Amino acid sequence: MRARYNWVGNRILAEDMASLYKMKQDTRRPITVLVAEAVSEYIKARGCKSPANEIKARRE
């Protein structure tokens, strides 16, 4: 069975979404990628292990 997660985008403030959109335009990266990177950095800053960080480390 595939895990289902609720999209958390409805919890992002309009001002933050505007900032993300500007970053998207400046970097030419999708907002979903920017959000995923932010989540990974947050998890790393909190000292938690993230599977995404391990996958990224393997690619480098």
C-alpha positions as CSV (number, residue, x, y, z in Angstrom):
1,M,0.0,0.0,0.0
2,R,1.3,3.4,-0.9
3,A,1.7,6.0,1.9
4,R,-0.5,9.1,1.6
5,Y,0.5,12.4,3.0
6,N,-1.6,15.6,3.1
7,W,-0.1,18.5,1.2
8,V,1.1,21.1,3.7
9,G,1.0,23.9,1.2
10,N,-2.2,25.2,2.8
11,R,-0.2,26.0,5.9
12,I,2.3,28.3,4.0
13,L,1.5,32.0,4.4
14,A,0.7,34.0,1.3
15,E,3.8,36.1,1.9
16,D,6.0,33.1,2.1
17,M,4.5,31.7,-1.1
18,A,5.3,35.0,-2.8
19,S,8.9,34.7,-1.6
20,L,9.1,31.1,-2.8
21,Y,7.7,32.2,-6.2
22,K,10.3,34.9,-6.5
23,M,13.0,32.3,-5.6
24,K,11.6,30.0,-8.2
25,Q,11.8,32.7,-10.8
26,D,15.4,33.7,-9.8
27,T,16.7,30.1,-9.5
28,R,14.6,28.5,-12.2
29,R,13.9,25.6,-9.8
30,P,10.4,24.3,-9.0
31,I,8.8,25.4,-5.7
32,T,8.5,21.7,-4.7
33,V,12.3,21.3,-5.0
34,L,12.8,24.5,-2.9
35,V,10.4,23.2,-0.2
36,A,12.0,19.8,-0.2
37,E,15.4,21.4,0.3
38,A,14.1,23.6,3.1
39,V,12.6,20.6,4.9
40,S,15.8,18.7,4.6
41,E,17.8,21.6,6.0
42,Y,15.3,22.0,8.8
43,I,15.6,18.3,9.7
44,K,19.4,18.5,9.6
45,A,19.4,21.6,11.7
46,R,17.3,19.9,14.3
47,G,19.8,17.0,14.5
48,C,17.4,14.4,13.1
49,K,18.4,11.9,10.5
50,S,16.6,12.3,7.1
51,P,16.5,9.6,4.4
52,A,16.7,12.5,1.9
53,N,20.0,13.6,3.3
54,E,21.4,10.1,3.0
55,I,20.3,9.8,-0.6
56,K,21.8,13.2,-1.4
57,A,25.1,12.2,0.2
58,R,25.2,9.0,-1.8
59,R,24.8,11.0,-5.1
60,E,27.7,13.4,-4.2
